Amino acid sequence: MKSIKSFFKRYWAVLRRPSVHYSLGALTLGGFIAGIIFWGGFNTALEATNTEAFCISCHEMEDNVFMEIKDTIHYSNRSGVRATCPDCHVPHQWTDKIARKMQASKEVWGKIFGTISTREKFLEKRRELAEHEWARLKANDSLECRNCHNFDYMDFTRQGKRAAEFHSTALASGEATCIDCHKGIAHKLPDMRGVPGW
């Protein structure tokens, strides 16, 4: 018992001992408070950049891809449920979201250097941009699609024959993922000449 008391006395003495200007305890407490402020600021910024308003704040997105989604079922439908840019392009899980935000930093680079600053430039790069997004969705097993469309709850009896067949075989076995069949579901397809199966 005495050894435990002496340990805590020595530990407390170290915490109270001044460094050059402040005690170790004050520095630890200050670091803890600064960490909370940093973490809160980081998460606030992360969520602010995870909104449709942020996504379409640059004209490249608003004048090109956002205009296209307005004509799709993901924007307006009988149920009133609407998908926003982050719903389809940013995973919900925190670690996946951070990884996606790191990938998206290249989009900032494109904004700075005007890679798709005009409609003509956008259309010229459309296929390349689409293929990058399709590859990303293929690699993560269409994770963002599955945030809303849960395969476990699909009622195949209410689907068309062809859709039910594909969903119950290729999708169920893992042979295919959502993006394999649903390219162009929310945005216009680029020129698909030369792509197998199109």
C-alpha positions in Angstrom: 0.0 0.0 0.0 2.9 2.3 0.9 4.5 1.7 -2.5 1.3 2.7 -4.4 1.0 5.9 -2.3 4.7 6.7 -2.9 4.2 6.1 -6.7 1.3 8.5 -6.9 3.2 11.1 -4.8 6.1 10.9 -7.2 3.8 10.9 -10.2 1.9 14.0 -8.8 5.3 15.7 -8.1 6.3 15.2 -11.8 3.0 16.6 -13.0 3.4 19.6 -10.7 7.0 20.2 -11.4 7.4 23.2 -13.7 9.0 22.9 -17.0 10.6 26.0 -18.3 7.4 28.0 -17.9 4.5 25.6 -17.1 3.9 22.4 -15.1 3.7 19.1 -17.0 0.1 18.8 -15.7 -0.9 22.2 -17.2 0.8 21.3 -20.5 -1.1 17.9 -20.5 -4.4 19.6 -19.7 -3.8 22.3 -22.4 -2.9 19.6 -24.9 -6.1 17.7 -24.1 -8.2 20.8 -24.5 -6.4 21.8 -27.8 -7.0 18.2 -29.0 -10.7 18.4 -28.4 -10.9 21.8 -30.2 -8.9 20.5 -33.1 -11.0 17.3 -33.4 -14.3 19.3 -33.2 -13.0 21.7 -35.9 -11.8 18.8 -38.1 -15.2 17.0 -37.9 -17.1 20.3 -38.5 -15.0 21.0 -41.6 -15.4 17.3 -42.7 -19.2 17.5 -42.5 -19.3 21.0 -44.1 -17.5 19.5 -47.1 -20.0 16.6 -47.2 -23.0 18.5 -48.3 -24.6 19.0 -51.7 -24.3 22.8 -51.2 -20.6 22.5 -50.9 -20.4 20.1 -53.9 -22.2 22.4 -56.3 -20.5 25.6 -55.0 -18.2 25.5 -58.0 -19.6 26.1 -61.4 -17.9 22.9 -62.8 -20.2 20.7 -60.8 -23.3 22.9 -60.8 -23.3 23.5 -64.6 -22.4 20.0 -65.6 -23.2 16.9 -63.4 -25.7 18.5 -61.1 -27.9 19.7 -64.0 -28.0 16.1 -65.2 -29.1 14.5 -62.0 -32.2 16.7 -61.9 -33.7 14.5 -64.7 -33.2 11.2 -62.8 -35.1 9.2 -60.3 -32.4 9.8 -57.7 -33.4 13.5 -57.7 -37.2 13.4 -58.0 -39.4 10.3 -57.5 -42.7 9.1 -56.1 -41.3 8.3 -52.6 -39.8 11.8 -52.1 -36.4 10.3 -51.1 -33.6 12.2 -52.9 -30.0 11.3 -53.1 -27.5 14.1 -52.8 -23.9 14.2 -54.1 -22.3 12.8 -50.9 -24.8 10.0 -50.8 -23.4 8.5 -54.0 -19.8 9.7 -53.9 -18.8 9.6 -50.2 -19.0 6.5 -48.0 -20.8 6.8 -44.7 -18.2 4.9 -42.5 -15.7 7.3 -41.0 -12.5 5.5 -42.2 -13.9 5.1 -45.7 -15.0 8.7 -45.7 -11.5 9.9 -44.8 -10.0 7.8 -47.6 -12.5 9.2 -50.1 -11.8 12.8 -48.9 -8.1 12.2 -49.5 -8.9 10.9 -53.1 -11.1 14.0 -53.6 -8.2 16.3 -52.9 -7.1 15.7 -56.5 -10.4 17.4 -57.5 -9.3 20.5 -55.7 -6.1 20.4 -57.8 -8.2 20.1 -61.0 -10.3 23.2 -59.8 -7.2 25.2 -59.2 -5.7 24.5 -62.7 -9.1 24.6 -64.6 -9.0 21.0 -65.8 -12.8 21.1 -66.5 -13.5 24.8 -66.2 -15.7 24.9 -69.3 -18.4 22.6 -70.7 -16.1 21.7 -73.6 -13.3 20.7 -71.3 -15.7 18.7 -69.1 -17.1 16.8 -72.1 -13.6 16.1 -73.4 -12.7 14.5 -70.0 -16.1 13.0 -69.3 -15.2 9.4 -70.2 -12.0 9.5 -68.1 -13.8 10.9 -65.1 -16.6 8.4 -65.4 -14.2 5.5 -65.7 -12.3 6.6 -62.5 -15.6 6.7 -60.6 -16.8 3.4 -62.0 -13.4 1.8 -61.0 -13.7 3.3 -57.5 -17.2 1.9 -57.1 -16.2 -1.5 -58.5 -13.3 -1.7 -56.1 -15.4 -0.9 -53.0 -18.3 -3.2 -54.1 -20.6 -0.2 -54.8 -20.5 0.7 -51.1 -22.3 4.0 -51.6 -25.1 2.4 -53.5 -25.5 -0.1 -50.7 -26.0 2.7 -48.2 -29.5 3.1 -49.5 -30.1 -0.1 -51.6 -29.7 -3.0 -49.2 -29.5 -6.3 -51.1 -30.7 -8.3 -48.1 -34.1 -6.6 -48.3 -34.6 -6.7 -52.1 -37.9 -8.2 -53.0 -37.1 -10.0 -56.3 -40.9 -10.7 -56.9 -41.5 -7.0 -57.4 -38.7 -6.6 -59.9 -38.7 -7.2 -63.6 -37.7 -10.7 -64.7 -34.3 -9.6 -66.1 -33.5 -7.5 -63.0 -34.5 -10.3 -60.6 -32.4 -12.8 -62.5 -29.3 -10.6 -62.4 -29.8 -9.6 -58.8 -30.4 -13.1 -57.5 -27.4 -14.6 -59.4 -24.5 -12.2 -60.3 -25.0 -9.7 -57.5 -25.8 -12.4 -54.9 -22.7 -14.4 -55.8 -20.4 -11.4 -55.8 -19.6 -11.9 -59.4 -20.9 -8.4 -60.2 -21.6 -5.2 -58.2 -24.2 -2.4 -58.7 -22.0 -0.2 -60.9 -21.5 -3.1 -63.4 -25.1 -2.8 -64.6 -26.1 0.7 -63.5 -23.6 3.0 -65.2 -25.4 6.2 -66.1 -28.1 5.8 -63.5 -27.6 9.4 -62.2 -25.5 11.1 -64.8 -25.4 10.9 -68.6 -23.0 8.3 -70.0 -20.0 9.4 -71.9 -19.4 8.1 -75.5 -19.3 4.4 -74.8 -18.1 3.3 -78.3 -15.4 0.6 -77.8 -16.6 -0.4 -74.4 -17.4 -4.2 -74.3 -21.1 -4.8 -73.7 -22.3 -1.3 -74.8 
